[in-house]
Amino acid sequence: MKGYLGIDVGSVSTNLVVIDEEGRVLVNLYLRTRGQPIKAVQDGMRHVEQELSGSDIEICGVGTTGSARTLTGVIVGADTVKNEITAHAVAASHLVPDVQTVLEIGGQDSKIILLRDGIVVDFAMNTVCAAGTGSFLDHQAARLNIAIEEFGTLALQSTGPVRIAGRCSVFAESDMIHKQQMGHTFPDIISGLCDALVRNYLNNVGKGKDILSPVVFQGGVAANAGIRAAFEKALGLKVIVPEYFSVMGAIGAAMLAKSAVREKQETLFRGFAISEMEYQASSFECQGCPNLCEIVNITVDDEVLARWGGRCGKWETLRKTG
């Protein structure tokens, strides 16, 4: 059986998915990146190999996406390397064919994607401020000594949400502390926080966007039932959370890999043995012009596999030959 591997490496999570020819998910894996993308990818590859052990599934194509997509593509031998907008749109369209709006909130950033007739017509990303993202919610849950898995459930128990300032994570935290000191209950504070984060998202990422149904909510934060309910209240629309909401980028990357391999009839996949190789990442500043670009090297046994980072493309064409 032919399988296609998708890998989505972000600042917080590393996700791996294997799909079959029909796009059904055979394996899905969600790992923490913990600032070590190479190690996370290698750990993920070991897990996938174990999951497929004893099956007749052969990996016939690999796609990468996420902030570390280029690095990951070099390590695994990717057939396609695509940005998160493309990957998330492809996955959402596959699982909800008539989707018109994709809301995506991950660990460190958030995005909105508008599709019409299956085509991306507009999008926006927030990569500067972490207010409302998974890392912010994790921090608040830890501060309140509440398991993040319980956050959404508690929000739904609220009978009178308080208003929290959500435009900045610092102000939101200060406001939450103030509301605690005033004696408000945890459910009311958490529900108010969910409302504030959704308000912030719609006023920044979604500002000026024509948000139409069906609306799909994906990314790690989609696990939070309180955020989903806040979106439905703010939009007045039903919000769909797909079964594999946390690994949608990886699903999209796998589907893009399947299309890429179909065209060229071969794969660049380097096999699961890459999980045992010793990769080194280093960088240097190019002195060739005033741009002073930081060039990244990826090497194995002193052999340069790839270089990137320059604006002119000079270093991408150079390989160490011995």
ABEGO torsion letter per residue (X at the ends): XBBBBBBBBBAABBBBBBBBAAGBBABBBBBBAGGBAAAAAAAAAAAAAAAABGBABBBABBBBBEAAAAAAAAAAGBABBBBAAAAAAAAAAAABAABABBBBBBAABBBBBBBBGGBBABBBBBAABABGBAAAAAAAAAAAGBBAAAAAAAAAABABBBBBBAABAAAAAAAAAAAAAAGBBAAAAAAAAAAAAAAAAAAAAABGBBBBOBBBBBEAAAABAAAAAAAAAAAGBBBBBBAAAAAAAAAAAAAAAAAAAAAAGBBABAEAAAAABBBBBBBBBBAABAAGBBBBBBBBGGBBABBBGBAAGAAAABBBAX
